[in-house]
Amino acid sequence: MKRYSVCMGGLSPDLHNLDQIRNLQRPTDVPETGLLCDLLWSDPSKDVKGWGMNDRGVSYTFGPDKVKEFLQKQDLDLICRAHQVVEDGYEFFADRQLVTIFSAPNYCGEFDNAGAMMSVDETLMCSFQILKPAEKKPKFGFGSTTTAKLGTPSTKTKLVLNKGLDRISIQQPKLIPLVDLSFPSYPLDLKLAQP
């Protein structure tokens, strides 16, 4: 039976079993170091073996070896994480053993990234819905017939992966309205809510 682990940021050198996550006190303040901090802020890095320094200035980066080790110890098949901008809205890592999902297209108006949503059905098949950023209207200019009109919908592409996560099929793109749900770029006082 396939099982997936879902976390906000990533792994921690202090994480030895899933009960540690279940037993975290909620609500709580997020400390500057330790398990809870790492679950929120750690990031995968293909350039790291084991644990490395994180450019965020908090937590760690982890290599593909740590993903494989964690999945084997916990009898899991895939780690789903977020909290990091990726160009196509989703990005696989460590031989498709980890996927980063980022759902805010054109994050903070700066990245021109797509957003993505992942769905998992009852057979544990993963599908991705891609939200492309809306075309930007020029700030200055004298008009253009190629400029997108305000409110132009983005395209949404649905990608479906089979159970083995080794094949992607793309379904017909459709037009959908786009709502900008980007978060402000200043730090927030994060607390975890009751499950």
C-alpha positions in Angstrom: 0.0 0.0 0.0 1.4 3.4 -0.9 1.5 6.1 1.7 2.4 9.8 1.4 3.8 12.2 3.9 2.7 15.8 3.7 4.6 18.6 5.3 4.9 22.4 5.0 8.7 22.8 4.4 10.6 19.5 4.7 12.6 17.2 6.8 14.6 17.6 10.0 17.6 15.9 11.5 15.5 15.7 14.7 12.7 13.8 13.0 12.9 10.1 13.7 9.3 9.0 13.5 5.9 10.4 12.5 4.6 10.3 16.1 6.9 13.3 16.8 4.8 15.3 14.4 1.5 14.0 15.8 2.7 14.8 19.4 3.6 18.5 18.7 1.7 20.8 21.0 -0.8 22.9 19.2 -1.2 25.8 19.1 2.4 26.8 19.6 4.9 29.5 18.7 7.5 28.4 16.1 11.0 28.3 17.7 14.1 29.5 15.8 15.6 26.0 15.7 14.5 22.4 16.1 12.0 20.0 14.7 9.0 22.4 14.3 11.2 25.1 12.7 12.7 22.5 10.3 9.3 21.1 9.3 8.3 24.6 8.3 11.5 26.0 6.7 13.9 23.2 5.5 14.4 22.8 1.7 15.6 20.1 -0.6 18.9 20.6 -2.5 20.3 18.5 -5.2 23.8 19.9 -4.4 23.8 18.6 -0.8 24.5 15.2 0.6 23.0 14.8 4.1 22.3 18.1 5.7 23.5 21.6 4.6 23.2 25.3 5.4 20.0 27.0 4.2 20.1 30.3 2.2 17.0 31.3 4.1 19.2 31.8 7.2 17.1 29.3 9.2 16.9 25.5 9.3 18.7 23.2 6.8 18.8 21.9 3.3 18.7 18.2 2.8 19.9 16.0 0.0 18.2 13.1 -1.9 19.9 10.6 0.4 17.9 12.0 3.4 14.7 11.8 1.4 15.3 8.1 0.6 16.4 7.3 4.2 13.3 8.9 5.7 10.9 7.2 3.3 12.4 3.8 3.9 12.4 4.2 7.7 8.8 5.4 7.7 7.5 3.0 5.1 6.3 5.9 2.9 6.4 6.4 -0.9 6.3 10.2 -1.4 6.8 13.4 0.5 4.6 16.3 -0.5 5.8 19.7 0.6 5.4 23.4 -0.1 6.7 26.7 1.1 9.2 27.2 -1.8 8.6 28.9 -5.2 9.1 26.5 -8.1 8.9 27.7 -11.7 6.3 25.2 -13.0 4.1 25.1 -9.8 5.4 21.7 -8.9 8.8 20.1 -9.0 9.9 16.5 -8.3 13.1 15.8 -6.4 15.1 12.7 -5.4 13.9 10.4 -8.2 10.3 11.5 -7.7 10.3 10.6 -4.0 9.5 14.2 -3.1 7.4 16.8 -4.8 7.2 20.5 -4.0 3.9 22.2 -4.7 3.6 26.0 -4.9 0.1 27.3 -5.6 0.6 31.1 -6.0 1.2 32.0 -9.7 3.4 35.0 -10.3 4.3 35.1 -6.6 4.5 38.6 -5.2 4.4 39.9 -8.7 8.1 39.0 -9.1 8.7 35.4 -10.1 6.5 34.8 -13.2 6.1 31.2 -11.9 3.1 29.0 -12.5 1.1 27.7 -9.6 -0.1 24.1 -9.1 -2.5 22.1 -7.1 -2.1 18.3 -6.5 -5.0 16.0 -6.0 -4.7 12.4 -4.8 -7.6 10.0 -5.6 -8.8 6.9 -3.7 -6.3 4.8 -5.7 -3.5 7.2 -4.7 -3.1 8.5 -8.3 -1.7 12.0 -8.2 -2.9 14.7 -10.6 -1.6 18.2 -11.0 -3.6 21.3 -12.0 -1.3 24.0 -13.3 -2.3 27.7 -13.0 -0.3 29.8 -15.4 0.3 33.5 -14.4 -1.9 36.0 -16.1 -0.2 38.1 -18.8 1.1 41.3 -17.4 -0.4 44.6 -18.5 2.4 47.1 -19.2 2.7 49.9 -16.6 3.5 52.5 -19.3 2.8 52.6 -22.9 0.5 53.9 -25.6 -1.6 50.7 -26.1 -1.1 47.5 -27.9 -3.3 45.0 -29.7 -1.3 42.2 -28.1 -1.6 43.4 -24.5 -3.8 41.2 -22.3 -7.0 42.7 -21.0 -7.4 43.1 -17.3 -9.1 39.9 -16.0 -7.8 37.7 -18.8 -8.1 34.2 -17.4 -5.0 32.0 -17.1 -4.9 28.5 -18.6 -5.0 25.5 -16.4 -3.3 22.3 -17.5 -4.1 19.0 -15.7 -1.3 16.5 -15.4 -2.1 13.0 -14.2 0.6 10.6 -12.9 0.1 6.9 -12.5 0.6 5.1 -9.2 4.3 4.5 -9.9 4.9 8.2 -10.6 6.7 7.4 -13.7 4.3 8.6 -16.4 2.6 11.9 -16.9 -0.4 12.5 -19.2 -1.6 16.0 -20.0 -5.3 16.7 -20.2 -6.8 19.4 -22.5 -6.0 22.9 -21.2 -9.1 25.0 -20.1 -9.5 28.6 -19.4 -10.3 29.5 -15.7 -10.5 32.8 -13.8 -7.5 33.5 -11.7 -7.6 34.9 -8.2 -4.3 36.3 -6.8 -4.0 34.8 -3.4 -0.3 35.8 -2.9 0.8 36.4 0.7 2.4 39.7 1.7 6.2 39.6 1.6 6.7 40.5 5.2 7.3 37.8 7.9 4.2 36.6 9.8 3.9 35.4 13.4 3.1 31.8 12.6 1.1 29.5 15.0 -0.1 26.0 14.4 -3.9 25.6 14.8 -5.6 22.6 16.5 -5.9 19.7 14.1 
